[in-house]
Every structure is written in C-alpha cells, then in structure tokens.
Amino acid sequence: MNQQLIFNHDFVFNAAQDAVSFSCLLAGLRLTGFIARPSEVSADAWLKQVKAAAFDWEDVAEQALTEECWNEAGEFWLPAPVKY
C-alpha cells in the first residue's frame, strides 16, 4: 500500500460526467477520479457496484496514478470495466 496515497471513500454518481467520481490525496495533492458508467447499467446500480468493489478500483487508481495521468484540474479517468 502506498502511504502517500489516501482514498477518501466518497464515491458519488456525477451526472454531468455520467460517471462515478471519488477523491484521493496523493502527497497532499487532491485528485478526483472518474469511472465511466456502462451504457447498460443505471446510475444507481453503477454506484452500488463501484462501492462494492471499492478496493479493486483503488488498486486500478493507484496504478494509474503512478503514471501521473491526471490533468491540470487534478482529474483522471480509470479505464472502463471489461466486465462489471
């Protein structure tokens, strides 16, 4: 586990982005991650699924953040799930 990376467990559905969003702190920098909603899944169901697999998504986010893939606004997108 990366001690410099802290997940806030604040998953919410962001309708404007049509994705679940969450925040994390990386060495004091606040970042916002997004996980796009698959078209065949409702917003509520997607949020529940992401929350249920939170630790798996955190692993994916940790890998993405090692590549410093965020934009100027501190936002990053995780790859769409192959299977949900």
Residue pairs with C-beta under 8 A, 6 or more apart in sequence:
2 62
4 26
4 27
5 24
5 25
5 26
5 27
5 62
5 65
6 24
6 25
7 22
7 24
7 54
7 58
7 61
8 22
8 23
8 24
8 25
9 22
9 54
10 22
10 23
11 20
11 21
11 22
11 47
11 50
11 51
11 54
12 20
12 21
12 22
12 47
13 19
13 20
13 21
13 37
13 43
13 44
13 46
13 47
14 20
14 21
14 34
15 43
17 34
17 36
18 36
18 37
18 43
19 34
19 35
19 36
19 37
19 77
20 34
20 35
20 37
20 46
20 47
20 50
21 32
21 33
21 34
21 35
22 32
22 33
22 35
22 57
22 61
23 30
23 31
23 32
23 33
24 30
24 31
24 33
24 61
24 65
25 31
26 65
29 74
30 74
31 65
31 70
31 74
31 75
31 76
32 73
32 74
32 75
32 76
33 61
33 64
33 75
33 76
33 77
33 78
34 75
34 76
34 77
34 78
35 50
35 57
35 77
35 78
35 80
35 81
36 77
36 80
37 43
37 46
38 46
38 80
38 81
38 84
41 49
41 84
46 84
49 84
50 57
57 78
60 78
60 79
61 76
61 78
64 76
64 78
65 76
69 76
70 76
